[in-house]
Amino acid sequence: MRTLLCAALLAAAIATPARAGNLLDLTIIDRDTGTTLPTWADRGKLYVAGTPGHRYSVRLSNRSGGRLLAVLSVDGVNAVSGQTASPDQTGYVLAPFESTEISGWRKNLDEVAQFNFTALSDSYAARTGRPANVGVIGVAVFTERVPVWRYRDEIAREAPSPAPTPAPMDAEAQRAQAPAAAAGAARPMPAQPEAQQKALARSTERLGTGHGEREYAHVDTTSFERASRRPAETVAVWYDSYANLVAQGIIQRPIARGEPRPFPSEFVPDPPAH
């Protein structure tokens, strides 16, 4: 019985609903079918299979008792500002244990342009000249700084002494330092490896996220002071079409009907009566 139970648990772990983080859950919703996309785990990453042409949303669920800031990146692009994504940018603030669905690129406080699965070449990132990170949805999660009230004299005792003012640099030292800075600024960027260029050329067959029709999705602004400059956690889900994930071996191809199977049954049945 223990072996059968372990086998059942292993099968269930192959495709499960996403729960990508400890502080925050990230799940992908197919808006055309209303279903939560199951995830497949491979080499420490979570994958979902998107259907080309379908709209989708990113559901963020705060699992903590404090407010969280979620900086959402879709295909390497900040879903609020449209900048190339970085954790220090703007994002969505979730109240304790709140869940919300982000259904598109934020255009203003009242509208978004719908997320939809589309060909990489038609994705928003590719159309804005940034195709290198198409195929991944990530969130940088920040906790909120909690103010600590302290007595004024206690703070004064712990205040560091002011640093000494550096002596002014003479003209000769300035002339010696200037060429080094100029040389560093003029250093050319390294060229992309040939293998990476070929990989980007083949990436047009992959799935990306398009810039769809506008819809109403009102939000308000609020203030949020981060407890740290570094995210408390970063969660990510990779995506592609079902066929591509099967081709990559991330999803096991189901056995075709009528194909011989080495283990068609679990137990030995009785033979038919004569």
N, C-alpha and C positions, 0 to 999 in steps of 0.2 A: 504493500500500500504506500509505503514511503516513496518508492521509485515512481509510481504513477502520479503521486502528488507533485513531486519535483518536476516531472515531465510537463504536467499541466501548468505549473508556474512558469516554466521556461517558455512554453508556447505563448502564454499571455504577455510575457515581457517583450516579445518580438515587435508587436504593434500595440501601443498603448496611448491614451491621451497624454498630451505633453504636460509635464510639471517641471519646468526647466530650472527653477531657482528655489532657494530657501526663504528669502524675504518676499519674493515676488514670483507668481506663476505667470508663464507666458504660453498662451494657446492660440492656435490659428483656426478661425471659423470660416468655412465656406458659406458665404452669404446666399448663394443661389440654391443650395440644398439645405441650409440651416444646420449642418453637422459640424462637429468639432473634428478637425483632421487628426487621425492617429499619427503617432510618431514611431519611427524606427531608429534604433540605436546602432551606431557603427563607429568603432574606433574612438569612442568618447564623445561623439557628436550626435545630436538629435536631428532627424530629417522628417519632413512632411512632403507628401505628394500633392501638388496642385493640379487643377484641371484648367487647361488653357481656355481663356475667355471668361472664366468665373470670377466674380468679385469675392474679395475676402476681407476680413477684419482681424486685428490683433487684439486679443483680450488680455488685459493686464489685471491681476488680482493681488492686492496687498495682503500678505499673510501675517503681517506684524501689527502690533498695537500702537504704532506711531505713524506719522505721515512719511511718505516716501516720494522722492523725485525720480521719475523714470524718463531717461533720455533715450528716445526711440530712434533706432537706425534701421532703415530699409534699403538694402542694396548699397550700404555704405553712405547713405544720404540721410541727414536729419529730417525726420518726418514733419517737423514743425517749421523749421527755418529754411530748409532746402540746401543748407551748407553741407559740404563734405563732413561726415559725422565725426564728432569728437566728444568725449565724456563731459567736457566743461561747458557744453552748450545748453540751450533751453530744452525743456521737456514738459511732461505732464506730472502734476502733483496728485497723489492718491491719498485720501483720508484713511485712517486705520480700518483694515479689513474691507476696504472698498474695491469693487471691480468695475472696470470700464472697458468699452470696446472702441478702438481707434480704427476707423473705417477708411481713412484716406490721408492724403497729403494736406496739411493745414494751409488753407489759403487766406483765411482771416478768422476772426473770433466766431463767425457764424457758419462758415462753409469749409468743406474739404473736397478734394478731387479723389474719387474713389480708387482704392487699391484694386487691381485686377491682375490675374496671371496672364502674361503675354509672352511673346517671343523676346529673347534678350535684346535683339536689335530695336524693338519697339518699346523697351523699358524706359522709364523716366531717367534712370541713371545713364543709360547709353545715349539717350537723346540729348543729354546735357554734357556729354563728353567724359563720363566716369563709369565705364563698363567693368572695371577690374574687380569690383566687389559685388556684382550682381549674384543673387542666389542665397543671401543670408539675411535674417532678421535678428537684430540684437537690441538689448536694453542695458544701459548702464544705470545701476540702482544706487541712490544715495539716501542715507538716513538724515534726519533733521537734527541740527545742533540744538541742544537743550541748554538754556542759559543757567549759569551757576551764580548764585548771589553770594558775595563775599564782602567782608568789612574793608573799608578803604585803607586803613593802616596795614592790614595784612597784604594787600596788593602792593603797597608802597615798599614793604620790606622785601618782596620777591622781585621787584622791578630791576632789570639789569642796568649796570652802569653804562652811560653813553659811550659809544665807541670813539676813539680818538680821531680827529679830523686828519685825513692824509695830507702830506705835504704836497704843494703844487708841483707839477711836473715841468722841468725846464724845457726849453725849446729843442735841445739836442735829443732828449729822450723822446719827445713827441715825434720828431722826424724818424727816429729809429723804429718806433712802433707803428707808424702809419702804413708802411709798405706791407707788413705782415697782415694787417686787417684787410687791406685791399686785395691781397692775394687770396685770402680766404673767401672773400665775397665773389671773386671771379672764378672760383673753382668750378669746373663743369659738372653737371649731374651725371652719374654713371648711367651708361646705356642699359636698357633692359636686356636680360639674357635672351638668346635666340629661342630657347625652349619656352620661355614665358610668352614671347610674342606669338609663337605658333599656337600656344594654348588659348590665348585671347582670340586668335583668328578662328579657332574651332568652336568658341563659346557661343556663336550665333544660334546654335541649335538648342541651347539651354533655355530654361524658363526664367523670366524676370517679372518685375512689377511695373505695370503701366500707370499712366496718369489719366484716370478715367473721368467720367462726368461728375459735375459738382453736385453736392447734396448738402442739406442743412445739418449742421452738427455744432451746436453752440457750446462754447466754453467761456469761462471767466478767468481773469488773471488773479494771481495771488503772489505773495512773497514766500521765499523759502531759503533758509540759510543752511548750507551743507555742513554736516558734522566733520567732513574731511574732503580734501581735494581729490582723493582717490575714491572710486566707487566702492561701496560696501560689497557689491557683487556684480558680475556681468553675466547675463544669460543670453543664449543665442540658439536659434533654430535655423537649420539650413533647409532649402527647398529646391525641388525640381519636379519635372513631370514624372508620373508613375513609370512610364516606359524607360526614362533615363535612369531612374533609381534602380529599376530591375537590371538594366544593362550594366550598371556599376556594381552590381552584387549587393547593394544595400537592402533591397527588397528581394526576398526569395521568390522566384517565378513559381506560381501555382502549377500543380500537375494538371495537364490537359485531360479533359474527360475522354475516356476510352483508352488512354495510355496505360500500358501494364505497370503495376505497382508491386514492389517486392514485399510490402507489408500492408495488404489491404484490410486486415482485420486484427482486432486485439486478442481474441480468444479463439479456440478451436471449436467449431460448431459440431453438432452431431451429424453423421452422414444421413442422407435421405433413406427412407424405408424402401425395401424391395417391393 
